Amino acid sequence: MHKLQRGASYSTFLLALIIFSIVLKVVVAIWPAYWDDHIINKQIQSVLDDNPSLSSAKFQSAMEERLSMNNINDLKIEDIAKVSNDGGQLHVAKHYEVRNHLLLNIDLVLSFEKNFDQRTVQAK
């Protein structure tokens, strides 16, 4: 009489462990960049909403201060965003890339882009 074998073999368990490890490595590599982008977006909206009459220079200094408070020290607002003042309303065009090392010679390139308009931020 044959017994039915149940459960995973060693090779199946090892393969599942390798796949889980790779997925975990990717998540650990990309999560900080997405979290920083989320914080940057919230801070840009907050600065535009709190200060209705703001110049480009004051916006950049306020953003540098807020990024520093949120421990985002590797990104400077001058490098990631272009601030323009059209008709008394600030427009912020954020565009930057983050490169994270994954493994061996494989890097992940994450691109973030979003436009902010002071009029639409204050209307919300």
C-alpha positions in Angstrom: 0.0 0.0 0.0 1.3 3.5 -0.9 1.4 6.2 1.6 0.6 9.7 0.3 3.3 12.2 1.0 2.2 15.5 2.3 4.0 18.8 2.8 6.7 20.6 0.9 9.9 19.1 -0.1 13.2 20.7 0.9 13.8 22.1 -2.6 10.3 23.7 -2.7 10.9 25.2 0.7 14.3 26.6 -0.4 12.8 28.0 -3.6 10.0 29.7 -1.6 12.6 31.1 0.8 14.7 32.5 -2.1 11.6 34.2 -3.7 10.5 35.6 -0.4 14.0 37.0 0.2 14.1 38.7 -3.2 10.7 40.2 -2.8 11.7 41.5 0.7 14.9 42.9 -0.6 13.0 44.9 -3.4 10.5 46.2 -0.8 13.3 47.3 1.5 15.1 49.0 -1.4 12.2 51.0 -2.7 10.1 51.8 0.4 12.3 54.7 1.7 12.2 56.5 -1.6 8.4 56.2 -1.9 8.0 57.3 1.8 10.3 60.3 1.2 8.3 61.3 -1.9 5.1 61.1 0.1 6.5 63.4 2.8 7.8 65.8 0.2 4.4 66.0 -1.5 2.7 66.7 1.9 5.2 69.4 2.8 4.9 71.1 -0.6 1.1 71.2 -0.2 1.3 72.3 3.4 3.7 75.2 2.5 1.5 76.3 -0.4 -1.6 76.1 1.7 -0.3 77.9 4.8 1.2 80.9 3.0 -1.0 82.6 0.4 1.6 85.3 -0.6 4.9 83.5 -0.8 7.9 84.2 -3.0 10.0 81.6 -4.7 12.9 82.2 -2.3 10.8 82.0 0.8 9.1 78.8 -0.5 12.5 77.2 -1.0 13.8 78.2 2.4 10.6 77.0 4.1 10.8 73.7 2.2 14.5 73.2 3.1 13.6 73.7 6.8 10.7 71.2 6.6 12.7 68.6 4.7 15.4 69.0 7.4 12.9 68.5 10.2 11.6 65.4 8.5 15.1 64.0 8.2 15.2 64.1 4.4 18.8 65.3 4.1 19.9 63.7 0.8 17.4 65.7 -1.4 17.5 69.5 -1.8 14.5 71.4 -3.0 16.6 73.3 -5.6 17.6 70.0 -7.2 14.2 68.3 -7.3 11.7 71.1 -8.0 11.4 74.1 -10.2 9.5 76.9 -8.6 7.9 79.7 -10.7 5.7 82.6 -9.8 3.0 83.3 -12.3 0.5 86.1 -11.5 1.1 85.9 -7.8 0.5 82.2 -7.7 3.3 79.7 -7.1 3.8 76.7 -9.4 6.0 73.9 -8.3 7.1 71.3 -10.8 8.8 68.4 -8.9 10.8 65.9 -10.9 13.7 63.7 -9.7 15.1 60.2 -9.8 16.4 58.1 -7.0 18.8 55.2 -7.7 19.0 52.4 -5.2 21.4 49.5 -5.2 19.5 46.2 -5.3 22.2 43.5 -5.6 25.4 42.8 -7.5 25.3 45.3 -10.4 21.6 45.8 -10.5 20.2 49.2 -9.5 16.6 50.3 -9.2 15.7 53.7 -10.7 12.6 55.3 -9.3 11.3 58.4 -11.0 9.0 60.9 -9.2 7.1 63.7 -11.0 4.2 65.9 -9.8 3.1 69.4 -10.4 1.6 71.7 -7.7 -0.4 74.9 -8.3 -1.0 77.2 -5.3 -4.5 78.0 -6.4 -5.6 74.4 -6.6 -3.9 73.4 -3.4 -5.7 76.2 -1.5 -9.0 75.3 -3.0 -9.0 71.8 -1.4 
